[in-house]
Amino acid sequence: MTRREELRSASEALREVGSRARVYVSMPIIDGITPRVLVDSPGPVVEDAHGLPRKDGIFRLDEVGLSPMDHVALYGDGVFEGMLIRNRSIFLYREHMDRLDASMEKVSVALPISRYDLTERLLETCRAVDLGDGPGYIRLVVTRGMGDLGINPRKCVTPTIFAIVSTIRLYAPEAYERGIRLGLSRQMRRPDRAILDPNIKSNNYLNNVLALIEGTADQGLAEALMLTHSGYVAEATVDNIFSVRKYPGWEHDPSKVEVRTPSSEYCLVGITRGTVMELAEKRGYKVIVRDDLLPIDLVGPEKECFMTGTGAGVMPITAIEAVTVGNGAPGPVTRQLVEDINALMDDPANGLGLDTPSEELAAIIDDVQTAID
Ligand SMILES: Cc1ncc(COP(=O)(O)O)c(C=O)c1O
């Protein structure tokens, strides 16, 4: 694809998102700073947990803006979650909200409204989007908030929250049949906890963006593997990675199948990663967390490889760069796990229904009110 074709395709994709998506926005009211559309919108002004006046609303994407003074825009200072909607249910909603809490705690940001209120408004936003029969996606962001031009978070007001709800289709159905080839980022590495904890799901993705640029320089690649500083397998740029090793007799004895994934020291504790580990255990496979997996361990005969993520689900990997995994086609263990996760995602009981009445929400939502100092 030429750059011109890429740009045209990107504009078309954006237009499509713009025609469907809705965004929930919640901000403190600061005269001269908070976008007027929000200030002038009909909703009530409420007091947030710190007594600041605050307002929220549900808008089309072209109706509202983020303040240029928000530290998520200035410094990438914010945390987020990406959630999947299937069959009018937000898959593993509680797990995503708990991980959001964990990220917020690590960066000393607290939700300025209750989890209950946020959930109610998120569901309202989802219901305002025409998802058709396909899956939907929620990008929920909690920012440091609006502040002056310095990086000091103490000079920021309470967090901005926004959530984009839209349709999603990351990979074509054929990709799950054939598998995809993964690139490898050699120069750009996954930082460890001493640099940027992989378990802060922050809006600072520049490292991953650079790894993606480097690792997908070959046409047709969509994802790239990242290594740790020492050269061990960490994760892909927005997905976790798994390697399957099959020992003689595995066809009749699932305990002879090892499903290996890197340690969470090196990668995000993916919600899909955790779900797949449980699914693999249920199948009788041995699940092993390793901190010394090398790229060479993922390829070759008697191996399978796949990546996991909210958008990708379980995606078979059939080659890393030019080196084939197994026989170059998705293997039986991977196919089984693709089927298993699809069955889980399709079952609305595994998530929060979009049409859950407000009266029932209280019983479902744990109101975790993170302490604010
Ligand atoms: C760096 C990174 N690793 C892994 C994942 C997969 O996590 P999950 O399964 O929770 O979507 C993501 C998803 O956003 C990610 O950004």
The ligand as a Gaussian input file, in Angstrom:
#p B3LYP/6-31G(d) Opt

LIG

0 1
 C        1.071000      -4.008000      26.160000
 C       -0.142000      -4.889000      26.185000
 N        0.018000      -6.191000      26.468000
 C       -1.027000      -7.038000      26.493000
 C       -2.313000      -6.596000      26.225000
 C       -3.473000      -7.566000      26.271000
 O       -4.230000      -7.362000      27.439000
 P       -5.779000      -7.690000      27.496000
 O       -5.931000      -9.153000      27.244000
 O       -6.191000      -7.315000      28.874000
 O       -6.445000      -6.868000      26.451000
 C       -2.519000      -5.250000      25.938000
 C       -3.874000      -4.755000      25.698000
 O       -4.151000      -3.607000      25.749000
 C       -1.415000      -4.366000      25.919000
 O       -1.563000      -3.081000      25.639000

